[in-house]
């Protein structure tokens, strides 16, 4: 079994408060979980208004499947939210 991990740093320059950021994070996490059946959590920049750092993990027998799922998650975020993807770190173990 292999595990795929993804850390995505997102820029949200239009956010003006932590409350607004939390609403976006909750929505984003719920939609990613439902769409891709992966584990998603906010893992960094918890007190920074205009940055979101999400950690995504999933497991599979196939490394190609892991790459595909994690790439689809990134594409989903870019196409459905008004955020900029600043950094992506992907690891397969």
N, C-alpha and C positions, 0 to 999 in steps of 0.2 A: 504494500500500500504506500502511496505517495501523498504528501501534503503540499498544497499550494498556498502560499502566503503573499498578500499584496498590501502594501502601504501606499495610500494615495493622499497627497497633500493638495487641497483645493483652496483656491482664492475666492473669496466672496466680498468684493470691495463695497458692495451696496449695503451690507449689514451694519447697523448702527448700535445694536445692543446684544448682550448675551442671550436674552430672551428670544430675540428674533433668530439668532444663530441656532439655538436649541430646537426651535420649530422646524427649521430647514434640516437639521441633522436627524431628528426623529422621522420626518417624512422620507428622507433619503435612505436611512437604514431600513425602515419597514418595506419600502418598495424593492430595494435590492434583495432583501431576505426572501420576499415573496416571489420575485421573478426568477431568482437563480438558485434558491435553496442552499445558501452559503451562510457562514457566520460573519456578522459585521458588527463592529464596535467603533466608537470614537476613541482613538488611542493617544492623541496628542493635541497640543495647543488648546487645551480645555478652557482657558481663560482669555484667549485671544479672539476678539470680535470677528476679524475678517479673514480667518483661516480655519479650515476644517481638516483634520487628519483622521482618516478612516483606515482601520485594519480589516482585511477580508481574508478568510481562510476557507478552504474546502479540501476534500479528500477524494482520491480516485485511484484506480489501478493503472491508469494511463497518464503519462506525463503530457501527452498531446491534449488530452481532455482538460487537464488542469490549465494549461496555457490558453486554451480556447475559452473556458469559462471565465478566467480572470480578464482576458482581453474583452470579452463581451460585457463584463461589469464596467470596465473603463469606458467603453463605447456608450453604454447605457447612461452613465453619469454625464458624459459630454453632450449627448444628444437630448437629454430630458431636463437638464438644469442649467440655469444661467450662472455657471461657475467656470473658473479657469483651472485646468489641471496643471499644477505647478511642478509636481514631482511624483514619480511612480517608481516604487521599489518592488520587484517581483522576485520571489525565491521559491524553488521547488525542493523539497526534502524527501 
